């Protein structure tokens, strides 16, 4: 509760400082009211306020001062409201962007979860991280991985591009000669993070 109250007071203080900064900037921009206030308007207002025949130099000065203060306050208030509105719009867009990113990542995990299985002895769901490799860590077969990727491209509306499952599940040479040493086939990484980044971009990024 104390922390929340402090935050509220801090926000209020920042709002006051923002308004004061705008107020000072507007006042300096307008400058001397004698340079921009219409003389005829000032005379009419002076006569309206003090009555005809009771207006002198001091009353005229007061009217210029009143016009100056009211104008600066009005303009500063309008600018303050516009700036606050823009700040809220930008903050909401930023928040929505982060929520969207979080939702995309969560959606990718949800797509992969049915294929990930459980730990053999504990029967707990296999832990999924951005670094988890679909082949090396989750042991997905090529058919399962292909099915997963078809669902990934379809449901998350990601452009397939040049994606080819054979890139990550290449054909392994086979020989009946048990004594023949087989050269290892290089296989690129195929991680959950790659799916997440591609989902954010709307297209497969790893041709």
N, C-alpha and C positions, 0 to 999 in steps of 0.2 A: 504493500500500500504506500509506503514512504517513497519507494522508488518511482511508482506510478505518479504520485503527486509531484515529485520533483520533475519528472518528464513533462507533465502538463505545464508547470510553471516555466520550464525552459522554453517550451514551444510558444507560450504566451509572450515571454520576453523577446524571443526572436521575431515574433509578429510585430511587437511594438517597435523594435529597432528597425525592422524593414520599413514600417510606415514612416518613422522619423526620417530615415534616409531618403525615402521618396519625397517627403514633405520638404526637406531641405533642398533636394535637387530641383524640385519644381519651383520653389521660392527663388533660388538663384537663377534659374532659367528665365523666369518672368521678369525679374529685376524690379526696378523702381516703378511703382504703379502709376506715377505721373507720366511715364513714357508709353504706357499701353492702355490706360483707362481713358475712355472718352470724357472730355471736359464737360460736355453738355449733360451726359448721363450723371456725372458726379454732382453737378449743380442741381439737377432734378431730384436726386436722392437726398441731397442735403436739405432742400426745401421741404421734401416729403417728411423727413425725420424731424427736423427742428422747426419747421413752419416757415412760411414766407415772411421775409423781413428780419428773421433771426439768424441768418446765415452769415458767418464771417470766415476769416481765414482759418481759424482753429477748427471750425465745424467742417470746412472743406477737407482739411487734413485728416480729420477723423473719418470722413466718408471714404477717402482714398485708402486709409488703413483698413477699414471694414471690408471694402471691396477686395483689397489685396488678400486679406486673411481668408475670406470666404472662398475666393477663387482658388487659392492655393490648396485649401482643405478639400474642396470639391474635386479638383484635378488629381490631387494625391490619393484621394479615396478611390476614385475610378481606376487609377493606375494600380493601386494596391490590390483591388479586387481582381483586376485582370491578371496581375502577376501571380496571385495566390491561386487563381483558377488554372493558369498554365502549369504551375508547379504541381497541382493535384493531378492534372491530366498526364503530365510526364511521369509522376510517381505511379499512377495507376497503370500506365502502359508498361513501365518497367516491371511492376509487380506481376502483371499479366504475362509478360514475357518470361519471367522466372517460373511462374506457375505452369506455363505451357511447356517449358523445358523440363520441369520436374514431371509433368504428366506424360511427356513423350518417353522419358527414361523409365517411368513406372510401367507404361504400356509395353515397352520392349521386354521388360522383365516378366510381365504377365504372359506374353506370347511364348517366351522361352521356358517358363516354369514347367508346363506339362511334359516337356521333352527332357528336363534335367534329371528327373528321378530322385532317389533318396540314397542316403548313405547305407551301406550294406548292413552294418551291425546295429546302428542306432535307429534306422528307419526315419531319420529326420531329413527334411528337404535339403538337397545340396545347396550350399551357399553360392549365391550368384553375385559377382562383382563385375565391374567394367573390364577388368583384366581377364575374366574367365574366358578360356578358349573353347569354342563349341566342340572342337575335335579333341584336343589334348587334355582338357580339363573335364568337360561334360560328356565326352565319349559318344557324341552323336554320330550315328551312321550317316552315310552320304544321302540315303533316301529320306531319313528323318530331317536332316539339315536342309535338303532341297524343299521338302514340304514346309518346313518352318519359314524359309526365305520367301516362298510363294505367298504365304500368309502375311509375312512382314511387308512385302511390297504392296500387296492388295489392301490390307486393312489400314496401314499407316500412310497410304498414298505416296509411296516413295518410288521415284523413277528407277527402273531396273538398270538402265544404261548398258554397260558391257559386262554386267555380273554373269559369271559362269561358275556353277558349283564345282566344276572340274578344277578350277584354280586352287581350291582349298581341299579338294578330295581327288587328287590326280590318280590316274591308273597306275597301279604298282606292278612292275614287271614280274612275271611268274616263270619259274623254271622247275622242271622235274629233277634237275640235278641238285641233290641236297648238299653237295660239296662245293657248289659254285657260290662264291661270295657275291651278294647283290649290292650294288651301289645304292646308298640311301637317296630317296627322292626328296628334294627340298620342297617344303610346304610352307606357304606364308601363314602368318597369324590370322586367326579368324575369331575375333573376340566380340564380346557383347558390346564393348565400347565402340567398335566399328559400326555396329548396327545403330547404336544411339546417335552417334555423330551423323550418320547418313540420314537418319530419321529427322534430325534437326534441320539438315540441309535440304531435305526433300528429294534427294537423289543419292545413288550409291557412289561413294567417294573413293572407292578402292579398286579401280579397274586394274 
